[in-house]
Amino acid sequence: MIAMEAENKYKLLIVDDEKPNLKLLTSILSPDYTIITALNGKNAVEKAKEYKPDLVLLDILMPGMDGYETFAELRKRKDIQKTPVIFLTDTDSGKNDDKNFSVDAADYIAKPFNASIVKLRVSNQIRLMSAAAASRGKAAFLAKLNHEIRTPLNAVLGISVIQLQKESCPPDIKDAFTKIFDSGDLLLATINDIMDISRFEAGRQGLAAAQYSTAGLINDVVNLNLIKYENKQLMFILIVDDVDINLYVAKEMLSPYGLDIDLAASGKEAIKFVKNNKYDMVFMDHIMPVMDGIDTIKEIRKLGYDKLPVIALTANAVSGVKDIFLNSGFNGFISKPIGLHELDMVLKQWMLPGKTPAEASSSACSVSFH
């Protein structure tokens, strides 16, 4: 039975083997919600699968399949397993019944029903659901915004750096590129701040105390530049990205190191290049059509290239991305826009003469991990 079905109303599934209880709860809640009713557990599971209610009010004491068994069946189905459930109990003693909450019920309502309490407890759950949905929507929007802004910023900052490195660049042009870089860098800092605040609000990021070595920082800064002058052996690198401007930026930012560089515009092309050449390192974009970076690295690892360092290039600088790349087979990642310091650190870790990847992994590196 469905009562008072209307658009833009939250759907409630009320389950009770006594028709008077169903009628009473329907009369209390139907002005504000679309009501679906069921007289037993089996019927409740069927109705839940069909109508996908936003909230379930579930009687505990029912013949055949009781409330706990019905709850367990609901949790077995992925499409409705996260739907909150309010238990309907015969007495207020249900508040202290450990079993009610050990099964992860959202709340309880005691019989006989009080209209004000019923409305309050249902509305509380609806508010919690709305807040959670709003938070997920905000996170998705910010993740999309973060990716879409970082991608063009990679070109703005990267090309600025490339031009500023040229000794032949006239002073007025160099000044213009400096202003462009500073403005882009400010925008990048703002995006990073927004993402940090979002993660703090969602409880996905915290502050942790850690020792900081100034001497170590100075030593790293000195060593980072040694690769440019001491690495005489020609290194062979593959850059993979489906966006031409990103390939240009990455290649030009790596060119001062005197590297032999190949370019691939897709995951499939990258696999072909890896099979036909002996690369010392691969820089690979994460988001690509048809075969993305994660799918590509998995195929490369399947082919037996377990020791080939592959670094992800990503505009998705969101919480948890490190674990995603590590578990997928990457050796590290650099966030777009690509920074010279990050490039230096990755090259230092994986390509300094006399160091194998295993030895290099002991070096502290904020953008690369293994």
C-alpha positions as a LaTeX table, in Angstrom:
\begin{tabular}{lrrr}
\hline
Residue & $x$ (\AA) & $y$ (\AA) & $z$ (\AA) \\
\hline
Met1 & 0.00 & 0.00 & 0.00 \\
Ile2 & 1.19 & 3.52 & $-0.85$ \\
Ala3 & $-0.44$ & 6.53 & 0.74 \\
Met4 & $-0.18$ & 10.19 & $-0.22$ \\
Glu5 & 2.44 & 9.75 & $-2.94$ \\
Ala6 & 3.73 & 13.11 & $-4.12$ \\
Glu7 & 6.73 & 14.51 & $-5.90$ \\
Asn8 & 9.65 & 16.01 & $-3.96$ \\
Lys9 & 8.63 & 14.28 & $-0.74$ \\
Tyr10 & 10.87 & 11.92 & 1.19 \\
Lys11 & 9.62 & 8.33 & 1.05 \\
Leu12 & 8.99 & 6.45 & 4.29 \\
Leu13 & 8.45 & 2.70 & 4.50 \\
Ile14 & 6.38 & 1.81 & 7.59 \\
Val15 & 6.39 & $-1.85$ & 8.60 \\
Asp16 & 3.97 & $-3.21$ & 11.24 \\
Asp17 & 1.83 & $-6.32$ & 11.38 \\
Glu18 & $-1.04$ & $-4.39$ & 13.03 \\
Lys19 & $-3.16$ & $-2.34$ & 10.62 \\
Pro20 & $-4.26$ & 0.20 & 13.26 \\
Asn21 & $-0.59$ & 1.12 & 13.84 \\
Leu22 & $-0.03$ & 1.55 & 10.12 \\
Lys23 & $-3.12$ & 3.72 & 9.85 \\
Leu24 & $-2.09$ & 5.89 & 12.80 \\
Leu25 & 1.47 & 6.44 & 11.62 \\
Thr26 & 0.26 & 7.15 & 8.10 \\
Ser27 & $-2.14$ & 9.82 & 9.39 \\
Ile28 & 0.66 & 11.44 & 11.41 \\
Leu29 & 3.32 & 11.45 & 8.69 \\
Ser30 & 1.48 & 11.58 & 5.36 \\
Pro31 & 1.12 & 15.39 & 5.29 \\
Asp32 & 4.91 & 15.70 & 5.01 \\
Tyr33 & 6.09 & 12.43 & 3.45 \\
Thr34 & 5.19 & 9.83 & 0.86 \\
Ile35 & 4.14 & 6.75 & 2.82 \\
Ile36 & 4.68 & 3.13 & 1.81 \\
Thr37 & 3.37 & 0.42 & 4.13 \\
Ala38 & 4.03 & $-3.29$ & 4.67 \\
Leu39 & 2.36 & $-5.80$ & 7.03 \\
Asn40 & 5.30 & $-8.20$ & 7.41 \\
Gly41 & 9.06 & $-8.49$ & 7.00 \\
Lys42 & 9.05 & $-10.29$ & 3.67 \\
Asn43 & 6.73 & $-7.73$ & 2.13 \\
Ala44 & 8.87 & $-4.94$ & 3.63 \\
Val45 & 12.00 & $-6.21$ & 1.89 \\
Glu46 & 10.13 & $-6.40$ & $-1.43$ \\
Lys47 & 8.74 & $-2.87$ & $-1.02$ \\
Ala48 & 12.17 & $-1.53$ & $-0.06$ \\
Lys49 & 13.72 & $-3.04$ & $-3.20$ \\
Glu50 & 10.97 & $-1.60$ & $-5.39$ \\
Tyr51 & 10.51 & 1.90 & $-3.96$ \\
Lys52 & 13.94 & 2.66 & $-2.40$ \\
Pro53 & 12.59 & 4.51 & 0.66 \\
Asp54 & 14.62 & 7.25 & 2.32 \\
Leu55 & 13.74 & 5.99 & 5.80 \\
Val56 & 12.25 & 2.81 & 7.27 \\
Leu57 & 10.07 & 2.60 & 10.39 \\
Leu58 & 10.28 & $-1.06$ & 11.41 \\
Asp59 & 8.27 & $-2.91$ & 14.03 \\
Ile60 & 10.37 & $-5.37$ & 16.04 \\
Leu61 & 7.76 & $-7.87$ & 17.20 \\
Met62 & 6.16 & $-9.41$ & 14.11 \\
Pro63 & 5.18 & $-13.01$ & 13.31 \\
Gly64 & 7.41 & $-14.92$ & 10.88 \\
Met65 & 10.26 & $-12.59$ & 10.05 \\
Asp66 & 10.67 & $-10.20$ & 13.00 \\
Gly67 & 12.18 & $-6.71$ & 12.89 \\
Tyr68 & 15.75 & $-7.82$ & 13.49 \\
Glu69 & 15.61 & $-10.43$ & 10.73 \\
Thr70 & 14.01 & $-7.93$ & 8.37 \\
Phe71 & 16.72 & $-5.40$ & 9.22 \\
Ala72 & 19.40 & $-8.00$ & 8.41 \\
Glu73 & 17.78 & $-8.72$ & 5.04 \\
Leu74 & 17.67 & $-5.02$ & 4.20 \\
Arg75 & 21.37 & $-4.69$ & 4.97 \\
Lys76 & 22.25 & $-7.51$ & 2.57 \\
Arg77 & 21.09 & $-5.48$ & $-0.43$ \\
Lys78 & 23.60 & $-2.88$ & $-1.63$ \\
Asp79 & 21.05 & $-0.46$ & $-3.03$ \\
Ile80 & 19.21 & $-0.13$ & 0.30 \\
Gln81 & 21.74 & $-1.28$ & 2.89 \\
Lys82 & 22.52 & 2.28 & 4.02 \\
Thr83 & 18.88 & 3.34 & 4.38 \\
Pro84 & 18.38 & 4.45 & 8.01 \\
Val85 & 15.97 & 2.40 & 10.11 \\
Ile86 & 13.93 & 3.50 & 13.14 \\
Phe87 & 12.72 & 0.62 & 15.28 \\
Leu88 & 9.16 & 0.63 & 16.61 \\
Thr89 & 9.19 & $-0.85$ & 20.12 \\
Asp90 & 6.35 & $-1.87$ & 22.44 \\
Thr91 & 7.62 & $-0.01$ & 25.50 \\
Asp92 & 10.06 & 2.73 & 26.38 \\
Ser93 & 12.37 & 0.04 & 27.69 \\
Gly94 & 13.52 & $-0.35$ & 24.10 \\
Lys95 & 15.68 & 2.72 & 24.69 \\
Asn96 & 17.96 & 0.62 & 26.86 \\
Asp97 & 17.82 & $-2.53$ & 24.78 \\
Asp98 & 21.38 & $-3.08$ & 23.56 \\
Lys99 & 20.15 & $-5.20$ & 20.67 \\
Asn100 & 18.21 & $-2.29$ & 19.18 \\
Phe101 & 21.38 & $-0.31$ & 18.61 \\
Ser102 & 23.89 & $-3.12$ & 18.23 \\
Val103 & 22.39 & $-3.70$ & 14.78 \\
Asp104 & 23.07 & $-0.06$ & 13.84 \\
Ala105 & 19.51 & 1.21 & 13.96 \\
Ala106 & 19.26 & 4.98 & 13.59 \\
Asp107 & 16.72 & 5.50 & 16.40 \\
Tyr108 & 13.63 & 4.02 & 18.06 \\
Ile109 & 10.04 & 5.11 & 18.67 \\
Ala110 & 8.11 & 3.58 & 21.57 \\
Lys111 & 4.46 & 2.51 & 21.50 \\
Pro112 & 1.86 & 3.81 & 22.11 \\
Phe113 & 2.75 & 6.42 & 19.53 \\
Asn114 & 2.92 & 10.08 & 20.44 \\
Ala115 & 2.40 & 12.20 & 17.31 \\
Ser116 & 4.88 & 14.90 & 18.37 \\
Ile117 & 7.62 & 12.39 & 19.16 \\
Val118 & 7.01 & 10.49 & 15.93 \\
Lys119 & 7.28 & 13.66 & 13.87 \\
Leu120 & 10.36 & 14.85 & 15.77 \\
Arg121 & 12.33 & 11.62 & 15.46 \\
Val122 & 11.50 & 11.18 & 11.81 \\
Ser123 & 12.36 & 14.80 & 10.99 \\
Asn124 & 15.68 & 14.45 & 12.87 \\
Gln125 & 16.68 & 11.56 & 10.63 \\
Ile126 & 15.57 & 13.44 & 7.51 \\
Arg127 & 17.68 & 16.44 & 8.54 \\
Leu128 & 20.72 & 14.22 & 9.10 \\
Met129 & 20.20 & 12.65 & 5.67 \\
Ser130 & 19.84 & 16.06 & 4.02 \\
Ala131 & 23.01 & 17.33 & 5.69 \\
Ala132 & 24.94 & 14.23 & 4.60 \\
Ala133 & 23.66 & 14.55 & 1.04 \\
Ala134 & 24.59 & 18.25 & 0.96 \\
Ser135 & 28.08 & 17.41 & 2.25 \\
Arg136 & 28.56 & 14.76 & $-0.44$ \\
Gly137 & 27.35 & 17.17 & $-3.10$ \\
Lys138 & 29.71 & 19.87 & $-1.88$ \\
Ala139 & 32.65 & 17.45 & $-1.85$ \\
Ala140 & 31.87 & 16.27 & $-5.37$ \\
Phe141 & 31.56 & 19.84 & $-6.63$ \\
Leu142 & 34.84 & 20.91 & $-5.04$ \\
Ala143 & 36.63 & 17.84 & $-6.40$ \\
Lys144 & 35.36 & 18.69 & $-9.88$ \\
Leu145 & 36.30 & 22.36 & $-9.45$ \\
Asn146 & 39.74 & 21.39 & $-8.18$ \\
His147 & 40.41 & 19.19 & $-11.21$ \\
Glu148 & 39.05 & 21.62 & $-13.79$ \\
Ile149 & 41.06 & 24.58 & $-12.43$ \\
Arg150 & 44.31 & 22.67 & $-11.92$ \\
Thr151 & 44.38 & 21.47 & $-15.51$ \\
Pro152 & 44.60 & 24.93 & $-17.17$ \\
Leu153 & 46.78 & 26.19 & $-14.30$ \\
Asn154 & 49.28 & 23.51 & $-15.24$ \\
Ala155 & 49.71 & 25.28 & $-18.57$ \\
Val156 & 49.70 & 28.81 & $-17.10$ \\
Leu157 & 52.34 & 28.09 & $-14.45$ \\
Gly158 & 54.31 & 25.57 & $-16.49$ \\
Ile159 & 54.76 & 27.77 & $-19.54$ \\
Ser160 & 55.64 & 30.71 & $-17.31$ \\
Val161 & 58.40 & 28.67 & $-15.65$ \\
Ile162 & 59.68 & 27.46 & $-19.02$ \\
Gln163 & 59.97 & 31.01 & $-20.35$ \\
Leu164 & 61.53 & 32.36 & $-17.16$ \\
Gln165 & 64.29 & 29.74 & $-17.40$ \\
Lys166 & 65.38 & 30.99 & $-20.81$ \\
Glu167 & 68.43 & 33.28 & $-20.58$ \\
Ser168 & 67.45 & 34.90 & $-23.87$ \\
Cys169 & 64.11 & 36.08 & $-22.50$ \\
Pro170 & 63.97 & 39.95 & $-22.65$ \\
Pro171 & 63.51 & 41.72 & $-19.30$ \\
Asp172 & 60.04 & 43.08 & $-20.13$ \\
Ile173 & 58.83 & 39.64 & $-21.25$ \\
Lys174 & 60.38 & 38.04 & $-18.18$ \\
Asp175 & 58.60 & 40.60 & $-15.99$ \\
Ala176 & 55.29 & 39.78 & $-17.69$ \\
Phe177 & 55.77 & 36.04 & $-17.18$ \\
Thr178 & 56.73 & 36.66 & $-13.55$ \\
Lys179 & 53.43 & 38.47 & $-12.99$ \\
Ile180 & 51.54 & 35.68 & $-14.74$ \\
Phe181 & 53.27 & 33.05 & $-12.60$ \\
Asp182 & 52.65 & 34.96 & $-9.36$ \\
Ser183 & 48.96 & 35.39 & $-10.17$ \\
Gly184 & 48.56 & 31.73 & $-11.10$ \\
Asp185 & 50.44 & 30.65 & $-7.99$ \\
Leu186 & 48.10 & 32.77 & $-5.85$ \\
Leu187 & 45.09 & 31.13 & $-7.49$ \\
Leu188 & 46.61 & 27.71 & $-6.86$ \\
Ala189 & 47.15 & 28.56 & $-3.19$ \\
Thr190 & 43.52 & 29.65 & $-2.93$ \\
Ile191 & 42.32 & 26.37 & $-4.45$ \\
Asn192 & 44.53 & 24.41 & $-2.04$ \\
Asp193 & 43.12 & 26.37 & 0.91 \\
Ile194 & 39.55 & 25.69 & $-0.20$ \\
Met195 & 40.25 & 21.96 & $-0.51$ \\
Asp196 & 41.97 & 21.88 & 2.90 \\
Ile197 & 39.02 & 23.61 & 4.56 \\
Ser198 & 36.63 & 21.20 & 2.87 \\
Arg199 & 38.60 & 18.20 & 4.14 \\
Phe200 & 38.72 & 19.64 & 7.66 \\
Glu201 & 34.96 & 20.18 & 7.63 \\
Ala202 & 34.39 & 16.62 & 6.44 \\
Gly203 & 36.73 & 15.25 & 9.11 \\
Arg204 & 39.07 & 13.74 & 6.52 \\
Gln205 & 42.12 & 15.82 & 7.36 \\
Gly206 & 43.82 & 16.68 & 10.61 \\
Leu207 & 47.01 & 18.22 & 11.91 \\
Ala208 & 49.84 & 16.05 & 13.15 \\
Ala209 & 52.95 & 17.18 & 15.02 \\
Ala210 & 56.21 & 16.22 & 13.32 \\
Gln211 & 59.89 & 17.06 & 13.68 \\
Tyr212 & 61.27 & 19.48 & 11.13 \\
Ser213 & 64.96 & 19.54 & 10.22 \\
Thr214 & 66.24 & 22.83 & 8.82 \\
Ala215 & 69.63 & 21.27 & 8.15 \\
Gly216 & 67.96 & 18.46 & 6.23 \\
Leu217 & 66.03 & 20.96 & 4.14 \\
Ile218 & 69.21 & 22.85 & 3.22 \\
Asn219 & 70.96 & 19.60 & 2.38 \\
Asp220 & 68.05 & 18.56 & 0.11 \\
Val221 & 68.05 & 21.92 & $-1.68$ \\
Val222 & 71.75 & 21.51 & $-2.45$ \\
Asn223 & 71.40 & 17.90 & $-3.55$ \\
Leu224 & 68.35 & 18.58 & $-5.69$ \\
Asn225 & 70.44 & 20.65 & $-8.06$ \\
Leu226 & 73.29 & 18.16 & $-8.34$ \\
Ile227 & 71.27 & 16.07 & $-10.77$ \\
Lys228 & 71.41 & 18.90 & $-13.30$ \\
Tyr229 & 75.21 & 18.97 & $-13.29$ \\
Glu230 & 76.41 & 15.49 & $-12.30$ \\
Asn231 & 73.99 & 13.23 & $-14.15$ \\
Lys232 & 75.95 & 12.78 & $-17.38$ \\
Gln233 & 74.27 & 9.54 & $-18.39$ \\
Leu234 & 71.38 & 10.10 & $-20.78$ \\
Met235 & 68.11 & 9.04 & $-19.15$ \\
Phe236 & 65.16 & 7.83 & $-21.22$ \\
Ile237 & 61.74 & 9.04 & $-20.07$ \\
Leu238 & 58.19 & 8.57 & $-21.33$ \\
Ile239 & 55.51 & 11.21 & $-20.68$ \\
Val240 & 51.88 & 10.16 & $-21.10$ \\
Asp241 & 49.00 & 12.65 & $-21.30$ \\
Asp242 & 45.98 & 13.02 & $-23.58$ \\
Val243 & 46.20 & 16.85 & $-23.54$ \\
Asp244 & 48.79 & 18.35 & $-25.92$ \\
Ile245 & 49.52 & 21.39 & $-23.77$ \\
Asn246 & 50.23 & 19.15 & $-20.78$ \\
Leu247 & 52.70 & 17.10 & $-22.84$ \\
Tyr248 & 54.40 & 20.32 & $-23.92$ \\
Val249 & 54.65 & 21.65 & $-20.37$ \\
Ala250 & 56.01 & 18.42 & $-18.90$ \\
Lys251 & 58.55 & 17.96 & $-21.71$ \\
Glu252 & 59.82 & 21.54 & $-21.54$ \\
Met253 & 60.09 & 21.46 & $-17.74$ \\
Leu254 & 62.19 & 18.29 & $-17.99$ \\
Ser255 & 64.32 & 19.47 & $-20.91$ \\
Pro256 & 66.94 & 21.32 & $-18.76$ \\
Tyr257 & 67.96 & 17.93 & $-17.31$ \\
Gly258 & 69.22 & 16.72 & $-20.67$ \\
Leu259 & 66.83 & 13.77 & $-20.84$ \\
Asp260 & 65.81 & 11.75 & $-23.88$ \\
Ile261 & 62.01 & 12.10 & $-23.87$ \\
Asp262 & 59.21 & 10.27 & $-25.66$ \\
Leu263 & 55.58 & 11.45 & $-25.68$ \\
Ala264 & 52.43 & 9.30 & $-25.68$ \\
Ala265 & 48.88 & 10.64 & $-26.02$ \\
Ser266 & 46.97 & 7.69 & $-24.56$ \\
Gly267 & 47.21 & 4.69 & $-22.27$ \\
Lys268 & 47.25 & 2.25 & $-25.18$ \\
Glu269 & 50.04 & 4.18 & $-26.89$ \\
Ala270 & 51.99 & 4.22 & $-23.62$ \\
Ile271 & 51.80 & 0.43 & $-23.33$ \\
Lys272 & 53.05 & 0.08 & $-26.91$ \\
Phe273 & 55.97 & 2.44 & $-26.21$ \\
Val274 & 56.92 & 0.64 & $-22.98$ \\
Lys275 & 56.97 & $-2.72$ & $-24.76$ \\
Asn276 & 59.20 & $-1.38$ & $-27.57$ \\
Asn277 & 61.63 & 0.78 & $-25.53$ \\
Lys278 & 63.66 & 0.63 & $-22.34$ \\
Tyr279 & 62.61 & 3.62 & $-20.25$ \\
Asp280 & 64.19 & 4.74 & $-16.99$ \\
Met281 & 60.99 & 6.42 & $-15.82$ \\
Val282 & 57.42 & 7.12 & $-16.90$ \\
Phe283 & 55.33 & 10.18 & $-16.01$ \\
Met284 & 51.66 & 9.32 & $-16.59$ \\
Asp285 & 48.49 & 11.39 & $-16.46$ \\
His286 & 45.72 & 10.00 & $-14.26$ \\
Ile287 & 42.54 & 11.08 & $-16.06$ \\
Met288 & 42.54 & 9.97 & $-19.71$ \\
Pro289 & 39.72 & 8.74 & $-21.99$ \\
Val290 & 39.27 & 5.04 & $-22.86$ \\
Met291 & 42.17 & 3.80 & $-20.71$ \\
Asp292 & 43.04 & 6.03 & $-17.75$ \\
Gly293 & 46.33 & 6.09 & $-15.90$ \\
Ile294 & 45.31 & 3.49 & $-13.32$ \\
Asp295 & 44.17 & 1.01 & $-15.97$ \\
Thr296 & 47.38 & 1.65 & $-17.91$ \\
Ile297 & 49.74 & 1.12 & $-14.96$ \\
Lys298 & 47.97 & $-2.14$ & $-14.12$ \\
Glu299 & 48.53 & $-3.39$ & $-17.67$ \\
Ile300 & 52.18 & $-2.32$ & $-17.57$ \\
Arg301 & 52.73 & $-4.21$ & $-14.32$ \\
Lys302 & 51.02 & $-7.29$ & $-15.77$ \\
Leu303 & 53.56 & $-7.25$ & $-18.61$ \\
Gly304 & 56.34 & $-7.69$ & $-16.06$ \\
Tyr305 & 57.67 & $-4.14$ & $-15.75$ \\
Asp306 & 57.66 & $-4.27$ & $-11.96$ \\
Lys307 & 60.83 & $-2.21$ & $-11.44$ \\
Leu308 & 59.99 & 0.59 & $-13.89$ \\
Pro309 & 59.35 & 3.78 & $-11.86$ \\
Val310 & 56.00 & 5.23 & $-12.91$ \\
Ile311 & 54.93 & 8.59 & $-11.49$ \\
Ala312 & 51.31 & 9.73 & $-11.72$ \\
Leu313 & 50.54 & 13.26 & $-12.85$ \\
Thr314 & 47.19 & 14.26 & $-11.42$ \\
Ala315 & 44.88 & 17.22 & $-11.12$ \\
Asn316 & 42.85 & 15.26 & $-8.54$ \\
Ala317 & 44.65 & 16.48 & $-5.44$ \\
Val318 & 42.02 & 15.12 & $-3.06$ \\
Ser319 & 42.14 & 13.19 & 0.18 \\
Gly320 & 43.10 & 9.53 & $-0.22$ \\
Val321 & 44.68 & 9.92 & $-3.67$ \\
Lys322 & 48.07 & 8.75 & $-2.36$ \\
Asp323 & 46.69 & 5.36 & $-1.31$ \\
Ile324 & 44.78 & 5.00 & $-4.58$ \\
Phe325 & 47.93 & 5.48 & $-6.67$ \\
Leu326 & 50.13 & 3.35 & $-4.42$ \\
Asn327 & 47.67 & 0.46 & $-4.42$ \\
Ser328 & 47.30 & 0.70 & $-8.20$ \\
Gly329 & 51.01 & 0.23 & $-8.88$ \\
Phe330 & 52.39 & 3.77 & $-9.17$ \\
Asn331 & 55.65 & 4.63 & $-7.39$ \\
Gly332 & 54.66 & 8.22 & $-6.66$ \\
Phe333 & 52.66 & 11.18 & $-7.87$ \\
Ile334 & 52.97 & 14.87 & $-8.64$ \\
Ser335 & 49.98 & 17.17 & $-8.42$ \\
Lys336 & 49.21 & 19.49 & $-11.29$ \\
Pro337 & 50.22 & 22.23 & $-11.84$ \\
Ile338 & 53.65 & 20.59 & $-12.01$ \\
Gly339 & 56.27 & 22.37 & $-9.91$ \\
Leu340 & 60.02 & 22.38 & $-10.56$ \\
His341 & 60.74 & 21.51 & $-6.94$ \\
Glu342 & 58.49 & 18.44 & $-7.14$ \\
Leu343 & 60.17 & 17.35 & $-10.36$ \\
Asp344 & 63.58 & 17.76 & $-8.77$ \\
Met345 & 62.57 & 15.68 & $-5.77$ \\
Val346 & 61.19 & 12.83 & $-7.86$ \\
Leu347 & 64.25 & 12.76 & $-10.15$ \\
Lys348 & 66.54 & 12.84 & $-7.13$ \\
Gln349 & 64.79 & 9.88 & $-5.57$ \\
Trp350 & 64.60 & 7.66 & $-8.63$ \\
Met351 & 67.41 & 8.68 & $-10.96$ \\
Leu352 & 70.54 & 9.93 & $-9.18$ \\
Pro353 & 73.62 & 8.00 & $-10.40$ \\
Gly354 & 74.72 & 5.17 & $-8.12$ \\
Lys355 & 71.29 & 4.77 & $-6.50$ \\
Thr356 & 68.83 & 1.98 & $-7.17$ \\
Pro357 & 65.15 & 2.74 & $-6.52$ \\
Ala358 & 65.32 & 0.76 & $-3.30$ \\
Glu359 & 68.23 & 2.86 & $-2.02$ \\
Ala360 & 66.65 & 6.08 & $-3.15$ \\
Ser361 & 63.41 & 5.34 & $-1.36$ \\
Ser362 & 65.07 & 6.16 & 1.97 \\
Ser363 & 65.25 & 9.80 & 0.95 \\
Ala364 & 62.45 & 11.94 & 2.33 \\
Cys365 & 60.14 & 13.07 & $-0.45$ \\
Ser366 & 56.75 & 14.66 & $-0.01$ \\
Val367 & 55.58 & 13.92 & $-3.54$ \\
Ser368 & 56.89 & 10.40 & $-4.03$ \\
Phe369 & 56.41 & 7.28 & $-2.02$ \\
His370 & 57.14 & 3.56 & $-2.19$ \\
\hline
\end{tabular}
